[in-house]
Amino acid sequence: MRDGGSLREVVITEPNHRCQGFAAADDWLREQGALREGRVGNAEARLFAAQDLVRVVVPRLSAEPMRLLCARGSGCEDAWLSVLSDC
């Protein structure tokens, strides 16, 4: 991460649970044949074209803007509240 003029490392030890719904985008891209999956070293990797992401995901998010947040009632209501309070 660039901090002013210098670079510094930021270690992220655990992903934020608020983005659990992002797996749906993988499913949508996979259904359209727009997602390539494989391994890079020991990591699982996904590859897709940005234009495919926009084509596939934007219509769904236009219909349901908060779709990619974790599901209501799954223990992360703070995510919903933080979004709703910003509206």
Contacts in CASP RR format, 6 or more apart in sequence:
PFRMAT RR
TARGET T0000
AUTHOR 0000-0000-0000
METHOD contacts of the structure
MODEL  1
MRDGGSLREVVITEPNHRCQGFAAADDWLREQGALREGRVGNAEARLFAA
QDLVRVVVPRLSAEPMRLLCARGSGCEDAWLSVLSDC
1 7 0 8 1.000
1 8 0 8 1.000
1 9 0 8 1.000
1 10 0 8 1.000
17 70 0 8 1.000
17 76 0 8 1.000
17 79 0 8 1.000
18 69 0 8 1.000
18 70 0 8 1.000
18 76 0 8 1.000
18 78 0 8 1.000
18 79 0 8 1.000
19 68 0 8 1.000
19 69 0 8 1.000
19 70 0 8 1.000
20 69 0 8 1.000
20 70 0 8 1.000
20 71 0 8 1.000
20 74 0 8 1.000
20 76 0 8 1.000
21 67 0 8 1.000
21 68 0 8 1.000
21 69 0 8 1.000
21 70 0 8 1.000
21 71 0 8 1.000
22 68 0 8 1.000
24 67 0 8 1.000
24 68 0 8 1.000
25 53 0 8 1.000
25 56 0 8 1.000
25 57 0 8 1.000
25 68 0 8 1.000
26 35 0 8 1.000
26 46 0 8 1.000
28 56 0 8 1.000
28 57 0 8 1.000
28 60 0 8 1.000
29 35 0 8 1.000
29 48 0 8 1.000
29 52 0 8 1.000
29 53 0 8 1.000
29 56 0 8 1.000
29 57 0 8 1.000
30 37 0 8 1.000
32 52 0 8 1.000
32 56 0 8 1.000
34 48 0 8 1.000
34 49 0 8 1.000
34 52 0 8 1.000
34 53 0 8 1.000
34 56 0 8 1.000
35 46 0 8 1.000
35 47 0 8 1.000
35 48 0 8 1.000
36 46 0 8 1.000
36 47 0 8 1.000
36 48 0 8 1.000
37 44 0 8 1.000
37 45 0 8 1.000
37 46 0 8 1.000
37 47 0 8 1.000
38 44 0 8 1.000
38 45 0 8 1.000
38 46 0 8 1.000
39 45 0 8 1.000
60 67 0 8 1.000
61 67 0 8 1.000
61 68 0 8 1.000
66 80 0 8 1.000
66 83 0 8 1.000
69 76 0 8 1.000
69 79 0 8 1.000
69 80 0 8 1.000
69 83 0 8 1.000
70 76 0 8 1.000
70 79 0 8 1.000
72 80 0 8 1.000
END
